[in-house]
Amino acid sequence: MKTLMISAMASGAGKTVTSCAILAALKKRGVRLQAYKCGPDYIDPMFHTRALGIPSRNLDLFLQGEAGVQKTLSRAEADLALIEGAMGYYDGLNNTDTASAYALARLTGTPVVLAVSPKGSSLTLAAQLRGLLGFRAESAIAALILADCPEKRAASLAPVLTRETGLTVLGFLPPMAEARFESRHLGLMTAQEIRDLEARLEILAEAAERYIDLDRLLALAECPSLPGCADRLSPEGVAARIAVARDEAFCFTYADNLDALREAGAELCFFSPLHEPELPKADGLYLPGGYPEVHARVLAENVSMRRSLAEAVRAGLPTVAECGGFLYLGQSLEDEAGFAHPMCGVLPGRGVKTAHLQRFGYLTLCAPADSLLFRTGERIPAHAFHYWDSTENGEDLYAEKADGRTWRCGYTGPQLYAAFPHLHFGGETPLAERFVKACEKWKSFAI
């Protein structure tokens, strides 16, 4: 399988639009594709998924480690893996290139195409690009695409950039207001919230076919040398049934997490806390993150769901609740206007709106005691990204940032993980296996 990365000099430069345009155009050509996102982002992969009709996956060197990333990448059944970078190309953990798009490209032997939005720059842009090329050995940067760039500007700028940097300009994407992706406080709005997304993707596909040299782009891709990774075999039969929240309010779920649960023997039952009357019969509960604050009023009005879910968690149903799921288990949650709505009432905290990102970025969770997912002394990579906070964040885990900051967080126990940090089940610690085993034990106890 060949690989190619779309990266940029900074966030907001057009990586997602460029990636989706290329994915949609190559899909129309009949190329077998698998999309990936570098880093922990949940939202950009939703757009990849809509463009291709199959789940996009994350490749995260911090959360998964090198072996986990290689395993995820090697299991794809595709002709081309298109990887969207994160932030700026060299931007990684704690102002280093660790876990950056650059580090991922180096590990996987992936050529990189930079999406560059020229805006008010011309020759200075060439100087910046030459700086990128020489900043690290073997930068892997192979070509450019001019994003949000008018046709006449692209025609005059492309030969200048090629002459001054040696990089081929594969083409451009013009400004397209009719294909724009709107944003909110966590970045782009989710794919399901974008009006007429299929029509917008069609416009992007047509633009990519017209203005980007897709044949040369495909020729850049390389076949990475990855170790063979056999799939884990699922146990015979179903060990346990896990109810997974999935709707407009709870939509931040890694595809690898769901696969890991299935491979550990779980049958997944998706349900909507927004629209369904009660929790389905299950042996475990997974409440991922999302935007519960945007839908707080509707969540509160669904009293029967809140009641059935709270009763199940209080009874000891094995439960994993991350970020938005954690807030849903609390006493109340403020909406975007600051009005508080009642939630499930299982945990003591109230979800409150804040003006800034809270405890943003990668972190390590340290476990002082055994619990549903963790064992004493383990250090588990995680990440956090949220504007809303809780008046009671819990104290069962130690959280530590790479810069040395530490704090207590989370509620854990033999049947519970509830905290703001998101976890990836595709790393070195068998989180999915532990969750499923606890669910299987609960199933036998319930019978």
Secondary structure, DSSP 4 states (H G I P E B T S, - for coil): -EEEEEE-SSTTSSHHHHHHHHHHHHHHTT--EEEEEESS-SHHHHHHHHHHSS--EEE-HHHHHHHHHHHHHHT--SSEEEEE--SSTT--GGGSSTTSHHHHHHHHT--EEEEE--TT-SHHHHHHHHHHHHHSSS--EEEEEEES--HHHHHHHHHHHHHHH--EEEEEE---GGGPPPEETTEEPPGGGSTTHHHHHHHHHHHHHHHB-HHHHHHH-B-------PPPPPPSS-SEEEEEE-SSSEEE--HHHHHHHHHTTEEEEEE-TTTSSSPPS-SEEEE-EE-TTTTHHHHHH-HHHHHHHHHHHHTT--EEEETHHHHHTSSEEE-TTS-EEE---SSS-EEE--SS-EEEEEEEEE-SS--SS--TT-EEEEEEEES-EES--BSSEEEE-TTS-EEEEBEEETTEEEESSB--TTSSS-HHHHHHHHHHHHHHHH-
